[in-house]
Amino acid sequence: MIRPATPQDAPQIAAIWNHAIRETTITFNPVEKSAAEVAELTARACLVWEEAGRVLGFARYFQFRGGEGYRYTVEHTIMLHADGHGQGGGRQLMTALCADAKAAGMHTMFAGCSAENPGAVAFHARMGFQEVARLPEVGFKFGRWIDLVLMQKTL
């Protein structure tokens, strides 16, 4: 089931996010998220995929860049628990997130995908996002430079 996140989901969301921070290059951020920090984020455009009381994924959107001129453009984060891959929950989350952003008056959504995560690039392409830029060596993690793939979808 896809539903709005609540502060009570924060520990499970943080666990998914922190695993990605510690173990992967899907995020370039090396600093883990606290449950309190995540609880604050759940108040703003955050959805979860829940099965039998267990959060298997989350997605959220936020303003792409600061300033009034970007008010209709958002970027998003989507992450799944390792047990959630290949079950369709990611597609459901992304579909619901795009619908929510469109209903909120947003015009376009960006995805910033690590070039080391070709699965994310392929997933976003299947969801209607188009690659608009590759930014060489803008991320640094685990002692190496990583390219960022920017993908965009008009809502």
LINDANOR-V789710 format. One record per backbone hydrogen bond with DSSP energy under -0.5 kcal/mol. CO is the residue of the C=O (numbers start at 0). NH is the residue of the N-H. Records with the same first field share a line. If there is no record, write none. Layout:
CO->NH + NH
This chain:
0->49
2->47
5->8
6->9
8->11 + 12
9->13
10->14
11->15
12->16
13->17
14->18
15->19
16->20
17->21
18->22
19->23
29->31
33->37
34->38
35->39
36->40
37->41
39->42
40->43
42->44
44->60
45->4
46->58
47->2 + 49
48->55 + 56
50->53
53->50 + 55
55->80
56->48
57->78
58->46
59->76
61->74
66->69
67->70
69->72
71->106 + 107
72->63
73->109
74->61
76->59
78->57
80->83
81->84
83->86
87->91
88->92
89->93
90->94
91->95
92->96
93->97
94->98
95->99
96->100
97->101
98->102
99->103
100->105
101->104
106->154
107->73
108->152
109->75
110->112 + 150
112->148
113->116
116->119 + 120
117->121
118->122
119->123
120->124
121->125
122->126
123->128
124->127
129->151
132->149
133->135
134->137 + 147
138->145
140->143
143->140
145->137 + 138
146->114
147->134 + 149
148->112 + 150
149->131 + 132
150->110
151->129
152->108 + 154
